[in-house]
Amino acid sequence: MTRLFDRIFGSTVDNPLVVAFLIAVLTGLSILGYQSPETLTDLFKPAPEAEVAEEQVAAPPPKVEKKEDREAKKKQERRNQIPDVDAVSITDADVILVVKSQKFFTPDGARAIRQAVAALNDLPTVRSIMWLDEAPVLNIFGLRDAMLPDSRASQRQFDEARERAVNHPLIGGQLLAEDGNTLLLMLKLDWLFVTEDADVTERLKETVLAAVEEIPGNDFDVMVTGKVPSYLTFIESQERNRMKYQLIGYGTILAMAVVLFRGIRAVFIVSLAPALGVFWTLGILHFFEFQDNPFNDIILPVLLSLVGLTDGVHLMVEIRKQRASGLGVREASRNGIVSVGLACALTSLTTAIGFGSLSLAHHEIVREFGMCCVIGVILTFLSVVLTIPFICSTRFGRNIHKGHERGLIDRNLQRISGVIAYVLGHTRKFAFAAIVCTVVLSLISFTLRPDERRANALPQSSEAVQAIKHMDVAFGGLEMSSVRITWNDSLELNDPEILTVIAAVDNLLDEEPLIGSPISLQNFVDVLPGSGDPADRMPLVQLLPASLKRAFYEPERRVAEVNFRVQDLGIAKYGPVFERVEAGLTQLQAEHPAFNFDLTGSAVWRWENLYQIVVDLAASLGSATVIIFIVLAIAYQSLRIGLISVVPNLFPLAVTATFLVFTGQSLEIASVCAFTVCLGIAVDDTIHFLTRFRESWKEAPRDAAISEAFTSTGTALILTTVVLLVGFTTVLLSDMRDQRIFAAMGALTIGSALFADLIFLPALLSYFLPEKFPATQMEATPEEDQAPAVASTTT
């Protein structure tokens, strides 16, 4: 196996034309992916099936129906005939304009808001507007009551109108805040006339403000939110951050590499390899249509560049050492790739396993991100092992070892060599400290609870997020959910029990403080004249406008709904609320067996799937840990080494999870991705250390081999950690909270992983392994394959 891997990795130097051809092919595919991916993907799409004429099949003779059956069928069809009515909706608006003012119910304020609505209606992009003046008529005579009086009305009339609007079931708490100072304009768009993003965001706001400014004395404040503006805000932030933070990250990493390497050519080669890997990845992802994943714009490029740099640094450090020892460019490049090539392959394999475990997640975005990471790791590994030895073996790599002796870490590594001597002098204490700390921190980590907020996916300073926060206070939330009520055929279409049950559900929701503004058929019946029990008032339902009634009650389908609002406080806070509501609905179903109740809506779905985040984390981390343990145990032919490697790789994850617990953070989708990604990265340095230790252990006592591994890999370990920390830190500048959480967790994990690899791992190896290398694991390799210049890393 040693000779096999030597030939594989050495061929990157021995066959430069083949390597150049592979680099050109991958680069060409990436360019095609950026420019026209369908040119390739269309070749693999199945051709449309030829249309086949259907054979004429003789129709069976018509069945003769009895007269009574025909009449019953016609009667049933009349009962089930659904009227062609456009039901009122306050949940399907494309854009929501949140307008704040204390002067809506004043002569100037009423005139200003009407003028603003008229200006919006004049826009070709606006198809319709639902606002308080468009609320359906509720009086039994069908006469329209103007919610906003004419501007010539007295202030007393405006005050009465304000009270009337607040008490209107479709307006108060739905289109107008209960304090009367926040008004919602629910817009539906005509997409035929939408030509740019500003047409459905800034232009709408500017139109309102321009109309209001024509009437002096008004202090209207307008915010734009809703599903379309929120999506555009997300996309705009992604586009804005994509190049900005990548340039900041790459620039900072390049500057750090210059300081650490002290050699321009070495820095250029090390930086080129991961940059090329990122270029390949983002281009080839277009063939899989994964490029729109929110984590791919910022997190994936920085992540891959860091993964590529870790392997590139280890490889460059080794090649520079070989070059400094007096070898030529080709021999130094070949010995370098042979020495650390297998370790780099193992690190890429374990990193891909860590990333690939995300494919077990429940969330589609997380699964896609995991697959993208696996593709990226493979391409970045190819970039490193093809590009760096290829360039270093050319005339360009002639002086890459210049500055080697002035390297910042190389010059100071001997100063911290006393640390490893102290650790090896107290192996028992450090070994047990490693195990105890990992266990204790892991137990603390189990107290981490899942949560999710919709606003976390948007820039916290954006107008869409500010509007969401304001609606939480003024309306009880922007997000809508509902209780869906259905009943069986045993009830008549207008059975009085229906309204009784709807009223009971409405009252159940009203008892919950976190549930905002429940609205149902019962609310509209309550404002009609008369009094009595809900069952007695069921006939009054026929007096309601059809467009209003059918928004909450469809007797032909035997279904009714009670809608309510949910605040963006974190869906975990609604767990006890929804549990109490479901318990109440279960009791109602026992009391009314003809009815079924379903708690539905996006908020309910997120709550029901909340603990899936924990399951996803357990599945991804558990599977990745087990597979990595198996891979390392097989690679090093030692079950004991495989078990030892688990501790320094779980320790940094436990440190990060404990930090989240102590800082009051929750387990979110970004956290699941971060934990799994960090496991894949943290194990890399462990593999490099173990590979060098095992090779030295064959020829030297255990503790001497540990010291040798520390001095030979310490430079690369510290270099890669510094580069990784700098890379993750740059993402902290992002205005996306999820990305900042990801970066903070990554930086903390990588920093604690270095501590575990340089302190805990040597102590564990020294305490649990024998003094001499087991004779049963010695490789029977010919002497010519044991040349010092080619240090094998296989097991």
Secondary structure, DSSP 8 states (H G I E B T S, - for coil): -HHHHHHHHHHHHH-HHHHHHHHHHHHHHHHHHHH-THHHHGGGS---------------------HHHHHHHHHHHHHH---------SS--SEEEEEE-S-TTSHHHHHHHHHHHHHHHTSTTEEEEE-GGG----STT-----SS--TTS-HHHHHHHHHHHHHSTTTBTTTB-TTS-EEEEEEEE-GGG--SGGGGTHHHHHHHHHHHHTSTT---EEEEESHHHHHHHHHHHHHHHHHHHHHHHHHHHHHHHHHHH--HHHHHHHHHHHHHHHHHHHHHHHHHT-TT-TTTTTHHHHHHHHHHHHHHHHHHHHHHHHHHTT--HHHHHHHHHHHHHHHHHHHHHHHHHHHHGGGGSSSHHHHHHHHHHHHHHHHHHHHHHHHHHHHHTSGGGTTTTTTGGG-HHHHHGGGGHHHHHHHHHTHHHHHHHHHHHHHHHHHHHTT--B---GGGGSBTTSHHHHHHHHHHHHTS-SEEEEEEEEE-TTS-TT-HHHHHHHHHHHHHHHT-TTEEEEE-HHHHHHTSS----TTTTGGGGGGS-HHHHTTTEEGGGTEEEEEEEE-SS-GGGGHHHHHHHHHHHHHHHHH-TTEEEEEEEHHHHHHHTTTHHHHHHHHHHHHHHHHHHHHHHHHTT-HHHHHHHHHHHHHHHHHHHHHHHHTT--B-HHHHHHHHHHHHHHHHHHHHHHHHHHHHHTTS-HHHHHHHHHHHHHHHHHHHHHHHHHHHHHHTT-SBHHHHHHHHHHHHHHHHHHHIIIIIHHHHHHHHS-SS--GGG-----GGGG-TTS-----
